[in-house]
Amino acid sequence: MGEKSGAESDAKATADDLRGFSLEDQVGFLLRKAHQRSSLFFSDLVPSDLTPTQFSILFRLAEQGPMSQNSLGRSVAMDGATTKGVVDRLVGRGLLVTERDPSDRRRHIVSLTPDGLTILDQSIDRVREVSQATLAPLKPADRRTLLRLLRRLA
């Protein structure tokens, strides 16, 4: 009882030979864990069932005004397919509208609706709280340093 099977021993032996690799020291792993922390705060604090991606879309449109779906996606670092899906969901909720660009019928111009602007207005202070809660374990100087370094990586 308590003894490992041959397969478990082999798996552990293989795991022991990982040339000093530590998952906890990998930037992608740490960024994913930090993102999970932020996402949990976001879902708890932000009203209206918005996702961080949806908030980014609403905010960018309020900040810069109506724009093509393609430009919108680029402005929030999303690929075209993801942008289309997010825009379609927000249109379905009545938070955005799309219309064909009169100068180029292939392009769709995306705009906020009054309801979209209202939801955004209700969310901005909460999103600030998400950032504060996510960064709470850090000292103020460390928070500034982390944000500065993440901007360089982005």
C-alpha positions in Angstrom: 0.0 0.0 0.0 1.3 3.4 -0.8 3.8 2.1 -3.4 3.8 3.6 -6.9 3.0 1.6 -9.9 5.6 1.1 -12.6 4.0 3.8 -14.8 3.9 6.3 -11.9 7.6 5.6 -11.1 8.5 6.1 -14.7 6.6 9.3 -15.0 8.3 10.6 -11.8 11.7 9.6 -13.1 11.1 11.5 -16.3 9.8 14.5 -14.3 13.0 14.4 -12.2 15.1 14.7 -15.3 13.8 18.1 -16.5 17.2 19.9 -16.6 16.4 22.3 -13.8 13.3 23.7 -15.5 10.8 25.4 -13.2 7.3 26.1 -14.5 6.9 28.8 -11.7 9.8 30.7 -13.3 8.3 30.9 -16.8 6.8 34.3 -17.8 3.9 32.8 -19.7 2.8 30.7 -16.7 3.1 33.7 -14.3 1.3 36.0 -16.7 -1.5 33.4 -17.1 -1.9 33.1 -13.3 -1.9 36.9 -12.9 -4.5 37.1 -15.7 -6.6 34.5 -13.9 -6.4 36.6 -10.7 -7.5 39.8 -12.6 -10.3 37.9 -14.4 -11.8 36.7 -11.1 -11.8 40.2 -9.8 -13.3 41.5 -13.0 -16.2 39.0 -13.0 -16.9 39.8 -9.3 -16.7 43.6 -9.6 -17.8 44.7 -13.0 -21.6 44.9 -13.7 -23.6 43.8 -16.7 -21.8 40.5 -17.4 -19.1 42.3 -19.4 -15.9 40.5 -20.1 -12.5 42.3 -20.1 -12.4 42.0 -23.9 -15.9 43.5 -24.3 -15.0 46.3 -21.9 -12.0 47.1 -24.0 -14.1 47.3 -27.2 -16.6 49.6 -25.5 -13.9 51.8 -24.0 -12.0 52.2 -27.3 -15.1 53.2 -29.2 -15.9 55.8 -26.5 -12.4 57.1 -26.6 -11.8 57.2 -30.3 -15.3 57.2 -31.8 -16.8 55.0 -34.5 -14.3 53.0 -36.5 -14.0 50.0 -38.8 -14.2 46.6 -37.2 -10.7 45.9 -38.4 -9.3 49.0 -36.9 -11.2 48.4 -33.7 -9.7 44.9 -33.3 -6.2 46.1 -33.9 -6.7 48.9 -31.4 -7.4 46.4 -28.6 -4.9 43.7 -29.9 -7.5 41.2 -31.2 -7.5 39.2 -34.4 -10.3 39.7 -36.9 -12.3 36.6 -36.0 -12.3 37.3 -32.3 -13.2 40.9 -32.9 -16.2 39.9 -35.1 -17.4 37.5 -32.4 -17.2 40.1 -29.6 -18.8 42.8 -31.8 -21.6 40.5 -32.8 -22.3 39.6 -29.1 -22.3 43.3 -28.1 -24.6 44.2 -31.1 -26.9 41.4 -29.9 -27.0 43.0 -26.5 -27.8 46.4 -28.0 -24.5 47.9 -26.8 -23.1 48.5 -30.3 -24.4 49.0 -33.8 -22.7 48.3 -37.1 -23.3 49.7 -40.5 -21.6 49.4 -43.9 -19.0 52.1 -44.6 -20.5 54.2 -47.4 -17.0 54.7 -49.0 -16.1 51.0 -48.9 -19.0 48.5 -48.8 -16.7 45.7 -47.6 -16.0 47.5 -44.3 -18.3 47.7 -41.3 -18.2 50.7 -39.0 -18.8 50.0 -35.3 -20.4 52.5 -33.0 -21.5 52.6 -29.4 -25.2 52.8 -28.6 -26.6 55.0 -25.8 -27.0 51.7 -23.8 -23.4 50.8 -24.5 -22.2 54.2 -23.3 -24.3 53.8 -20.1 -22.8 50.3 -19.4 -19.3 51.7 -20.0 -19.9 54.6 -17.7 -21.2 52.2 -15.0 -18.1 50.0 -15.4 -15.1 52.3 -15.5 -14.7 52.8 -11.8 -15.2 49.1 -11.2 -12.5 48.3 -13.7 -10.2 50.6 -11.8 -11.0 48.6 -8.7 -10.1 45.4 -10.6 -6.6 46.8 -11.3 -6.2 47.9 -7.7 -7.3 44.5 -6.3 -5.1 42.6 -8.7 -2.1 44.7 -7.8 -2.9 44.9 -4.0 -0.2 42.4 -2.9 2.5 44.8 -4.4 4.0 47.9 -2.8 3.1 51.1 -4.8 6.6 51.3 -6.3 6.4 47.7 -7.4 3.0 48.3 -9.0 4.4 51.2 -11.1 7.4 49.0 -12.0 5.3 46.1 -13.1 3.0 48.3 -15.2 6.0 50.0 -16.8 7.6 46.6 -17.6 4.4 45.1 -19.0 3.9 48.2 -21.3 7.4 47.4 -22.6 6.5 43.8 -23.3 3.2 44.8 -24.9 
